Amino acid sequence: NERMQTMRERTKTIIIVSHSINQVRMMCSRVIWLNKGKVIMDGKPDDVLSSYSDYCKNPGQWLTSQGIM
């Protein structure tokens, strides 16, 4: 985490691929949620991670509520 923070401070863009919600929330200023190569959501970490958490609880219901399925 310390090394990642140092890299973040020195560069403008870092791409992190992770399933760790805590790491994403701590390290990212923007989150792009991909599912099977398709962008599901792009935005502020709290917004995207909240939707992702809802999706994980009931994927079919969430996708239907968003008009994706």
PyMOL Python script that loads the backbone (N, CA, C, O; Angstrom):
from pymol import cmd

cmd.read_pdbstr("""\
ATOM      1  N   ASN A   1       0.816  -1.201   0.000  1.00  0.00           N
ATOM      2  CA  ASN A   1       0.000   0.000   0.000  1.00  0.00           C
ATOM      3  C   ASN A   1       0.859   1.264   0.000  1.00  0.00           C
ATOM      4  O   ASN A   1       0.540   2.247  -0.668  1.00  0.00           O
ATOM      5  N   GLU A   2       1.944   1.221   0.753  1.00  0.00           N
ATOM      6  CA  GLU A   2       2.831   2.387   0.811  1.00  0.00           C
ATOM      7  C   GLU A   2       3.450   2.670  -0.558  1.00  0.00           C
ATOM      8  O   GLU A   2       3.522   3.820  -0.990  1.00  0.00           O
ATOM      9  N   ARG A   3       3.892   1.617  -1.228  1.00  0.00           N
ATOM     10  CA  ARG A   3       4.482   1.785  -2.565  1.00  0.00           C
ATOM     11  C   ARG A   3       3.451   2.320  -3.560  1.00  0.00           C
ATOM     12  O   ARG A   3       3.760   3.181  -4.384  1.00  0.00           O
ATOM     13  N   MET A   4       2.237   1.807  -3.476  1.00  0.00           N
ATOM     14  CA  MET A   4       1.170   2.283  -4.366  1.00  0.00           C
ATOM     15  C   MET A   4       0.878   3.760  -4.111  1.00  0.00           C
ATOM     16  O   MET A   4       0.666   4.526  -5.051  1.00  0.00           O
ATOM     17  N   GLN A   5       0.868   4.155  -2.852  1.00  0.00           N
ATOM     18  CA  GLN A   5       0.607   5.553  -2.514  1.00  0.00           C
ATOM     19  C   GLN A   5       1.700   6.455  -3.081  1.00  0.00           C
ATOM     20  O   GLN A   5       1.407   7.535  -3.595  1.00  0.00           O
ATOM     21  N   THR A   6       2.948   6.025  -2.994  1.00  0.00           N
ATOM     22  CA  THR A   6       4.062   6.795  -3.549  1.00  0.00           C
ATOM     23  C   THR A   6       3.922   6.923  -5.060  1.00  0.00           C
ATOM     24  O   THR A   6       4.126   8.004  -5.612  1.00  0.00           O
ATOM     25  N   MET A   7       3.577   5.831  -5.732  1.00  0.00           N
ATOM     26  CA  MET A   7       3.377   5.876  -7.186  1.00  0.00           C
ATOM     27  C   MET A   7       2.241   6.821  -7.541  1.00  0.00           C
ATOM     28  O   MET A   7       2.337   7.577  -8.508  1.00  0.00           O
ATOM     29  N   ARG A   8       1.183   6.783  -6.774  1.00  0.00           N
ATOM     30  CA  ARG A   8       0.022   7.643  -7.030  1.00  0.00           C
ATOM     31  C   ARG A   8       0.391   9.116  -6.914  1.00  0.00           C
ATOM     32  O   ARG A   8      -0.073   9.944  -7.697  1.00  0.00           O
ATOM     33  N   GLU A   9       1.220   9.434  -5.943  1.00  0.00           N
ATOM     34  CA  GLU A   9       1.634  10.823  -5.744  1.00  0.00           C
ATOM     35  C   GLU A   9       2.543  11.315  -6.863  1.00  0.00           C
ATOM     36  O   GLU A   9       2.557  12.510  -7.155  1.00  0.00           O
ATOM     37  N   ARG A  10       3.299  10.425  -7.493  1.00  0.00           N
ATOM     38  CA  ARG A  10       4.253  10.810  -8.535  1.00  0.00           C
ATOM     39  C   ARG A  10       3.678  10.820  -9.944  1.00  0.00           C
ATOM     40  O   ARG A  10       4.230  11.481 -10.824  1.00  0.00           O
ATOM     41  N   THR A  11       2.609  10.121 -10.175  1.00  0.00           N
ATOM     42  CA  THR A  11       2.080  10.010 -11.534  1.00  0.00           C
ATOM     43  C   THR A  11       0.659  10.534 -11.617  1.00  0.00           C
ATOM     44  O   THR A  11      -0.001  10.766 -10.604  1.00  0.00           O
ATOM     45  N   LYS A  12       0.208  10.714 -12.841  1.00  0.00           N
ATOM     46  CA  LYS A  12      -1.159  11.193 -13.034  1.00  0.00           C
ATOM     47  C   LYS A  12      -2.156  10.051 -13.137  1.00  0.00           C
ATOM     48  O   LYS A  12      -3.302  10.184 -12.707  1.00  0.00           O
ATOM     49  N   THR A  13      -1.726   8.929 -13.705  1.00  0.00           N
ATOM     50  CA  THR A  13      -2.645   7.822 -13.935  1.00  0.00           C
ATOM     51  C   THR A  13      -2.010   6.501 -13.533  1.00  0.00           C
ATOM     52  O   THR A  13      -0.888   6.182 -13.927  1.00  0.00           O
ATOM     53  N   ILE A  14      -2.748   5.750 -12.747  1.00  0.00           N
ATOM     54  CA  ILE A  14      -2.384   4.378 -12.399  1.00  0.00           C
ATOM     55  C   ILE A  14      -3.637   3.539 -12.612  1.00  0.00           C
ATOM     56  O   ILE A  14      -4.723   3.914 -12.168  1.00  0.00           O
ATOM     57  N   ILE A  15      -3.493   2.434 -13.271  1.00  0.00           N
ATOM     58  CA  ILE A  15      -4.622   1.521 -13.451  1.00  0.00           C
ATOM     59  C   ILE A  15      -4.455   0.380 -12.464  1.00  0.00           C
ATOM     60  O   ILE A  15      -3.444  -0.323 -12.470  1.00  0.00           O
ATOM     61  N   ILE A  16      -5.458   0.207 -11.619  1.00  0.00           N
ATOM     62  CA  ILE A  16      -5.464  -0.862 -10.624  1.00  0.00           C
ATOM     63  C   ILE A  16      -6.611  -1.804 -10.973  1.00  0.00           C
ATOM     64  O   ILE A  16      -7.755  -1.374 -11.122  1.00  0.00           O
ATOM     65  N   VAL A  17      -6.303  -3.068 -11.100  1.00  0.00           N
ATOM     66  CA  VAL A  17      -7.330  -4.083 -11.320  1.00  0.00           C
ATOM     67  C   VAL A  17      -7.425  -4.870 -10.027  1.00  0.00           C
ATOM     68  O   VAL A  17      -6.457  -5.507  -9.614  1.00  0.00           O
ATOM     69  N   SER A  18      -8.584  -4.833  -9.387  1.00  0.00           N
ATOM     70  CA  SER A  18      -8.701  -5.443  -8.071  1.00  0.00           C
ATOM     71  C   SER A  18     -10.142  -5.831  -7.769  1.00  0.00           C
ATOM     72  O   SER A  18     -11.090  -5.236  -8.281  1.00  0.00           O
ATOM     73  N   HIS A  19     -10.276  -6.838  -6.931  1.00  0.00           N
ATOM     74  CA  HIS A  19     -11.576  -7.192  -6.374  1.00  0.00           C
ATOM     75  C   HIS A  19     -11.669  -6.750  -4.918  1.00  0.00           C
ATOM     76  O   HIS A  19     -12.662  -7.024  -4.243  1.00  0.00           O
ATOM     77  N   SER A  20     -10.633  -6.066  -4.436  1.00  0.00           N
ATOM     78  CA  SER A  20     -10.608  -5.588  -3.058  1.00  0.00           C
ATOM     79  C   SER A  20     -11.276  -4.213  -2.986  1.00  0.00           C
ATOM     80  O   SER A  20     -10.698  -3.203  -3.387  1.00  0.00           O
ATOM     81  N   ILE A  21     -12.481  -4.199  -2.478  1.00  0.00           N
ATOM     82  CA  ILE A  21     -13.231  -2.944  -2.384  1.00  0.00           C
ATOM     83  C   ILE A  21     -12.485  -1.934  -1.517  1.00  0.00           C
ATOM     84  O   ILE A  21     -12.445  -0.747  -1.838  1.00  0.00           O
ATOM     85  N   ASN A  22     -11.896  -2.402  -0.423  1.00  0.00           N
ATOM     86  CA  ASN A  22     -11.170  -1.480   0.458  1.00  0.00           C
ATOM     87  C   ASN A  22      -9.977  -0.851  -0.246  1.00  0.00           C
ATOM     88  O   ASN A  22      -9.733   0.347  -0.107  1.00  0.00           O
ATOM     89  N   GLN A  23      -9.227  -1.658  -1.005  1.00  0.00           N
ATOM     90  CA  GLN A  23      -8.073  -1.124  -1.730  1.00  0.00           C
ATOM     91  C   GLN A  23      -8.522  -0.113  -2.779  1.00  0.00           C
ATOM     92  O   GLN A  23      -7.913   0.948  -2.917  1.00  0.00           O
ATOM     93  N   VAL A  24      -9.562  -0.428  -3.503  1.00  0.00           N
ATOM     94  CA  VAL A  24     -10.073   0.483  -4.533  1.00  0.00           C
ATOM     95  C   VAL A  24     -10.537   1.784  -3.889  1.00  0.00           C
ATOM     96  O   VAL A  24     -10.212   2.868  -4.373  1.00  0.00           O
ATOM     97  N   ARG A  25     -11.288   1.681  -2.810  1.00  0.00           N
ATOM     98  CA  ARG A  25     -11.795   2.884  -2.133  1.00  0.00           C
ATOM     99  C   ARG A  25     -10.647   3.760  -1.637  1.00  0.00           C
ATOM    100  O   ARG A  25     -10.723   4.987  -1.711  1.00  0.00           O
ATOM    101  N   MET A  26      -9.579   3.130  -1.130  1.00  0.00           N
ATOM    102  CA  MET A  26      -8.457   3.862  -0.557  1.00  0.00           C
ATOM    103  C   MET A  26      -7.570   4.498  -1.633  1.00  0.00           C
ATOM    104  O   MET A  26      -7.041   5.590  -1.430  1.00  0.00           O
ATOM    105  N   MET A  27      -7.407   3.824  -2.767  1.00  0.00           N
ATOM    106  CA  MET A  27      -6.406   4.240  -3.742  1.00  0.00           C
ATOM    107  C   MET A  27      -6.951   5.011  -4.945  1.00  0.00           C
ATOM    108  O   MET A  27      -6.186   5.688  -5.633  1.00  0.00           O
ATOM    109  N   CYS A  28      -8.231   4.925  -5.207  1.00  0.00           N
ATOM    110  CA  CYS A  28      -8.741   5.424  -6.490  1.00  0.00           C
ATOM    111  C   CYS A  28      -9.574   6.692  -6.355  1.00  0.00           C
ATOM    112  O   CYS A  28     -10.303   6.881  -5.382  1.00  0.00           O
ATOM    113  N   SER A  29      -9.445   7.548  -7.350  1.00  0.00           N
ATOM    114  CA  SER A  29     -10.290   8.744  -7.440  1.00  0.00           C
ATOM    115  C   SER A  29     -11.383   8.545  -8.483  1.00  0.00           C
ATOM    116  O   SER A  29     -12.316   9.343  -8.576  1.00  0.00           O
ATOM    117  N   ARG A  30     -11.262   7.480  -9.264  1.00  0.00           N
ATOM    118  CA  ARG A  30     -12.255   7.137 -10.292  1.00  0.00           C
ATOM    119  C   ARG A  30     -12.273   5.620 -10.420  1.00  0.00           C
ATOM    120  O   ARG A  30     -11.226   4.974 -10.371  1.00  0.00           O
ATOM    121  N   VAL A  31     -13.465   5.053 -10.586  1.00  0.00           N
ATOM    122  CA  VAL A  31     -13.613   3.609 -10.705  1.00  0.00           C
ATOM    123  C   VAL A  31     -14.403   3.296 -11.965  1.00  0.00           C
ATOM    124  O   VAL A  31     -15.433   3.913 -12.239  1.00  0.00           O
ATOM    125  N   ILE A  32     -13.910   2.332 -12.722  1.00  0.00           N
ATOM    126  CA  ILE A  32     -14.637   1.804 -13.877  1.00  0.00           C
ATOM    127  C   ILE A  32     -14.916   0.340 -13.578  1.00  0.00           C
ATOM    128  O   ILE A  32     -13.991  -0.459 -13.431  1.00  0.00           O
ATOM    129  N   TRP A  33     -16.186  -0.006 -13.489  1.00  0.00           N
ATOM    130  CA  TRP A  33     -16.615  -1.374 -13.194  1.00  0.00           C
ATOM    131  C   TRP A  33     -16.888  -2.069 -14.522  1.00  0.00           C
ATOM    132  O   TRP A  33     -17.740  -1.643 -15.301  1.00  0.00           O
ATOM    133  N   LEU A  34     -16.147  -3.146 -14.762  1.00  0.00           N
ATOM    134  CA  LEU A  34     -16.300  -3.933 -15.976  1.00  0.00           C
ATOM    135  C   LEU A  34     -16.932  -5.277 -15.645  1.00  0.00           C
ATOM    136  O   LEU A  34     -16.646  -5.866 -14.602  1.00  0.00           O
ATOM    137  N   ASN A  35     -17.786  -5.755 -16.529  1.00  0.00           N
ATOM    138  CA  ASN A  35     -18.366  -7.094 -16.413  1.00  0.00           C
ATOM    139  C   ASN A  35     -18.355  -7.718 -17.797  1.00  0.00           C
ATOM    140  O   ASN A  35     -19.043  -7.250 -18.704  1.00  0.00           O
ATOM    141  N   LYS A  36     -17.570  -8.780 -17.956  1.00  0.00           N
ATOM    142  CA  LYS A  36     -17.434  -9.467 -19.244  1.00  0.00           C
ATOM    143  C   LYS A  36     -17.016  -8.500 -20.347  1.00  0.00           C
ATOM    144  O   LYS A  36     -17.493  -8.593 -21.478  1.00  0.00           O
ATOM    145  N   GLY A  37     -16.124  -7.572 -20.011  1.00  0.00           N
ATOM    146  CA  GLY A  37     -15.588  -6.623 -20.973  1.00  0.00           C
ATOM    147  C   GLY A  37     -16.470  -5.419 -21.248  1.00  0.00           C
ATOM    148  O   GLY A  37     -16.099  -4.554 -22.041  1.00  0.00           O
ATOM    149  N   LYS A  38     -17.614  -5.346 -20.617  1.00  0.00           N
ATOM    150  CA  LYS A  38     -18.547  -4.242 -20.821  1.00  0.00           C
ATOM    151  C   LYS A  38     -18.495  -3.288 -19.627  1.00  0.00           C
ATOM    152  O   LYS A  38     -18.484  -3.729 -18.478  1.00  0.00           O
ATOM    153  N   VAL A  39     -18.462  -1.983 -19.898  1.00  0.00           N
ATOM    154  CA  VAL A  39     -18.481  -0.994 -18.822  1.00  0.00           C
ATOM    155  C   VAL A  39     -19.884  -0.969 -18.224  1.00  0.00           C
ATOM    156  O   VAL A  39     -20.863  -0.660 -18.902  1.00  0.00           O
ATOM    157  N   ILE A  40     -19.955  -1.298 -16.957  1.00  0.00           N
ATOM    158  CA  ILE A  40     -21.233  -1.272 -16.244  1.00  0.00           C
ATOM    159  C   ILE A  40     -21.439   0.096 -15.603  1.00  0.00           C
ATOM    160  O   ILE A  40     -22.545   0.636 -15.611  1.00  0.00           O
ATOM    161  N   MET A  41     -20.355   0.652 -15.044  1.00  0.00           N
ATOM    162  CA  MET A  41     -20.469   1.944 -14.369  1.00  0.00           C
ATOM    163  C   MET A  41     -19.095   2.610 -14.325  1.00  0.00           C
ATOM    164  O   MET A  41     -18.071   1.933 -14.251  1.00  0.00           O
ATOM    165  N   ASP A  42     -19.084   3.925 -14.372  1.00  0.00           N
ATOM    166  CA  ASP A  42     -17.855   4.722 -14.359  1.00  0.00           C
ATOM    167  C   ASP A  42     -18.143   5.953 -13.523  1.00  0.00           C
ATOM    168  O   ASP A  42     -19.064   6.712 -13.826  1.00  0.00           O
ATOM    169  N   GLY A  43     -17.350   6.158 -12.458  1.00  0.00           N
ATOM    170  CA  GLY A  43     -17.607   7.343 -11.648  1.00  0.00           C
ATOM    171  C   GLY A  43     -16.796   7.375 -10.381  1.00  0.00           C
ATOM    172  O   GLY A  43     -15.733   6.764 -10.281  1.00  0.00           O
ATOM    173  N   LYS A  44     -17.322   8.107  -9.407  1.00  0.00           N
ATOM    174  CA  LYS A  44     -16.658   8.255  -8.112  1.00  0.00           C
ATOM    175  C   LYS A  44     -16.675   6.912  -7.378  1.00  0.00           C
ATOM    176  O   LYS A  44     -17.652   6.167  -7.462  1.00  0.00           O
ATOM    177  N   PRO A  45     -15.592   6.606  -6.659  1.00  0.00           N
ATOM    178  CA  PRO A  45     -15.502   5.308  -5.985  1.00  0.00           C
ATOM    179  C   PRO A  45     -16.708   4.953  -5.115  1.00  0.00           C
ATOM    180  O   PRO A  45     -17.219   3.837  -5.207  1.00  0.00           O
ATOM    181  N   ASP A  46     -17.169   5.872  -4.279  1.00  0.00           N
ATOM    182  CA  ASP A  46     -18.290   5.544  -3.397  1.00  0.00           C
ATOM    183  C   ASP A  46     -19.550   5.180  -4.181  1.00  0.00           C
ATOM    184  O   ASP A  46     -20.280   4.270  -3.788  1.00  0.00           O
ATOM    185  N   ASP A  47     -19.810   5.879  -5.282  1.00  0.00           N
ATOM    186  CA  ASP A  47     -20.992   5.601  -6.096  1.00  0.00           C
ATOM    187  C   ASP A  47     -20.898   4.227  -6.753  1.00  0.00           C
ATOM    188  O   ASP A  47     -21.825   3.421  -6.676  1.00  0.00           O
ATOM    189  N   VAL A  48     -19.766   3.977  -7.396  1.00  0.00           N
ATOM    190  CA  VAL A  48     -19.597   2.716  -8.121  1.00  0.00           C
ATOM    191  C   VAL A  48     -19.534   1.542  -7.145  1.00  0.00           C
ATOM    192  O   VAL A  48     -20.156   0.506  -7.382  1.00  0.00           O
ATOM    193  N   LEU A  49     -18.792   1.695  -6.059  1.00  0.00           N
ATOM    194  CA  LEU A  49     -18.651   0.592  -5.111  1.00  0.00           C
ATOM    195  C   LEU A  49     -19.956   0.283  -4.390  1.00  0.00           C
ATOM    196  O   LEU A  49     -20.207  -0.873  -4.052  1.00  0.00           O
ATOM    197  N   SER A  50     -20.780   1.275  -4.149  1.00  0.00           N
ATOM    198  CA  SER A  50     -22.095   1.044  -3.553  1.00  0.00           C
ATOM    199  C   SER A  50     -22.963   0.205  -4.501  1.00  0.00           C
ATOM    200  O   SER A  50     -23.623  -0.742  -4.072  1.00  0.00           O
ATOM    201  N   SER A  51     -22.957   0.556  -5.775  1.00  0.00           N
ATOM    202  CA  SER A  51     -23.727  -0.215  -6.758  1.00  0.00           C
ATOM    203  C   SER A  51     -23.165  -1.626  -6.908  1.00  0.00           C
ATOM    204  O   SER A  51     -23.923  -2.590  -7.021  1.00  0.00           O
ATOM    205  N   TYR A  52     -21.850  -1.746  -6.907  1.00  0.00           N
ATOM    206  CA  TYR A  52     -21.217  -3.059  -7.017  1.00  0.00           C
ATOM    207  C   TYR A  52     -21.593  -3.940  -5.823  1.00  0.00           C
ATOM    208  O   TYR A  52     -21.845  -5.134  -5.984  1.00  0.00           O
ATOM    209  N   SER A  53     -21.628  -3.351  -4.631  1.00  0.00           N
ATOM    210  CA  SER A  53     -22.029  -4.092  -3.439  1.00  0.00           C
ATOM    211  C   SER A  53     -23.465  -4.592  -3.567  1.00  0.00           C
ATOM    212  O   SER A  53     -23.756  -5.739  -3.227  1.00  0.00           O
ATOM    213  N   ASP A  54     -24.365  -3.737  -4.057  1.00  0.00           N
ATOM    214  CA  ASP A  54     -25.752  -4.146  -4.293  1.00  0.00           C
ATOM    215  C   ASP A  54     -25.820  -5.269  -5.323  1.00  0.00           C
ATOM    216  O   ASP A  54     -26.581  -6.223  -5.161  1.00  0.00           O
ATOM    217  N   TYR A  55     -25.030  -5.153  -6.372  1.00  0.00           N
ATOM    218  CA  TYR A  55     -24.969  -6.177  -7.414  1.00  0.00           C
ATOM    219  C   TYR A  55     -24.537  -7.520  -6.823  1.00  0.00           C
ATOM    220  O   TYR A  55     -25.118  -8.556  -7.149  1.00  0.00           O
ATOM    221  N   CYS A  56     -23.531  -7.508  -5.965  1.00  0.00           N
ATOM    222  CA  CYS A  56     -23.010  -8.754  -5.382  1.00  0.00           C
ATOM    223  C   CYS A  56     -24.049  -9.468  -4.528  1.00  0.00           C
ATOM    224  O   CYS A  56     -24.036 -10.695  -4.433  1.00  0.00           O
ATOM    225  N   LYS A  57     -24.939  -8.719  -3.911  1.00  0.00           N
ATOM    226  CA  LYS A  57     -25.987  -9.308  -3.077  1.00  0.00           C
ATOM    227  C   LYS A  57     -27.024 -10.048  -3.911  1.00  0.00           C
ATOM    228  O   LYS A  57     -27.531 -11.088  -3.492  1.00  0.00           O
ATOM    229  N   ASN A  58     -27.346  -9.512  -5.104  1.00  0.00           N
ATOM    230  CA  ASN A  58     -28.345 -10.145  -5.971  1.00  0.00           C
ATOM    231  C   ASN A  58     -28.125  -9.665  -7.406  1.00  0.00           C
ATOM    232  O   ASN A  58     -28.796  -8.736  -7.855  1.00  0.00           O
ATOM    233  N   PRO A  59     -27.187 -10.292  -8.131  1.00  0.00           N
ATOM    234  CA  PRO A  59     -26.821  -9.816  -9.476  1.00  0.00           C
ATOM    235  C   PRO A  59     -27.997  -9.694 -10.444  1.00  0.00           C
ATOM    236  O   PRO A  59     -28.139  -8.670 -11.113  1.00  0.00           O
ATOM    237  N   GLY A  60     -28.825 -10.705 -10.524  1.00  0.00           N
ATOM    238  CA  GLY A  60     -29.944 -10.667 -11.466  1.00  0.00           C
ATOM    239  C   GLY A  60     -30.894  -9.524 -11.200  1.00  0.00           C
ATOM    240  O   GLY A  60     -31.310  -8.823 -12.123  1.00  0.00           O
ATOM    241  N   GLN A  61     -31.239  -9.334  -9.945  1.00  0.00           N
ATOM    242  CA  GLN A  61     -32.154  -8.252  -9.577  1.00  0.00           C
ATOM    243  C   GLN A  61     -31.535  -6.892  -9.887  1.00  0.00           C
ATOM    244  O   GLN A  61     -32.212  -6.009 -10.413  1.00  0.00           O
ATOM    245  N   TRP A  62     -30.248  -6.716  -9.564  1.00  0.00           N
ATOM    246  CA  TRP A  62     -29.594  -5.434  -9.813  1.00  0.00           C
ATOM    247  C   TRP A  62     -29.516  -5.129 -11.299  1.00  0.00           C
ATOM    248  O   TRP A  62     -29.812  -4.013 -11.726  1.00  0.00           O
ATOM    249  N   LEU A  63     -29.114  -6.129 -12.095  1.00  0.00           N
ATOM    250  CA  LEU A  63     -29.008  -5.919 -13.543  1.00  0.00           C
ATOM    251  C   LEU A  63     -30.361  -5.581 -14.148  1.00  0.00           C
ATOM    252  O   LEU A  63     -30.456  -4.716 -15.019  1.00  0.00           O
ATOM    253  N   THR A  64     -31.410  -6.261 -13.688  1.00  0.00           N
ATOM    254  CA  THR A  64     -32.751  -5.969 -14.185  1.00  0.00           C
ATOM    255  C   THR A  64     -33.191  -4.551 -13.786  1.00  0.00           C
ATOM    256  O   THR A  64     -33.787  -3.831 -14.589  1.00  0.00           O
ATOM    257  N   SER A  65     -32.893  -4.161 -12.547  1.00  0.00           N
ATOM    258  CA  SER A  65     -33.296  -2.821 -12.079  1.00  0.00           C
ATOM    259  C   SER A  65     -32.573  -1.712 -12.845  1.00  0.00           C
ATOM    260  O   SER A  65     -33.076  -0.591 -12.923  1.00  0.00           O
ATOM    261  N   GLN A  66     -31.413  -2.005 -13.406  1.00  0.00           N
ATOM    262  CA  GLN A  66     -30.647  -1.026 -14.172  1.00  0.00           C
ATOM    263  C   GLN A  66     -30.949  -1.097 -15.674  1.00  0.00           C
ATOM    264  O   GLN A  66     -30.394  -0.332 -16.464  1.00  0.00           O
ATOM    265  N   GLY A  67     -31.829  -2.019 -16.055  1.00  0.00           N
ATOM    266  CA  GLY A  67     -32.173  -2.177 -17.470  1.00  0.00           C
ATOM    267  C   GLY A  67     -31.064  -2.826 -18.283  1.00  0.00           C
ATOM    268  O   GLY A  67     -31.005  -2.655 -19.501  1.00  0.00           O
ATOM    269  N   ILE A  68     -30.190  -3.563 -17.623  1.00  0.00           N
ATOM    270  CA  ILE A  68     -29.072  -4.196 -18.303  1.00  0.00           C
ATOM    271  C   ILE A  68     -29.467  -5.589 -18.803  1.00  0.00           C
ATOM    272  O   ILE A  68     -28.943  -6.060 -19.812  1.00  0.00           O
ATOM    273  N   MET A  69     -30.382  -6.239 -18.103  1.00  0.00           N
ATOM    274  CA  MET A  69     -30.854  -7.567 -18.536  1.00  0.00           C
ATOM    275  C   MET A  69     -32.285  -7.492 -18.969  1.00  0.00           C
ATOM    276  O   MET A  69     -32.864  -8.503 -19.367  1.00  0.00           O
TER     277      MET A  69
END
""", "prot")
cmd.dss("prot")
cmd.show_as("cartoon", "prot")
cmd.util.cbc("prot")
cmd.orient("prot")
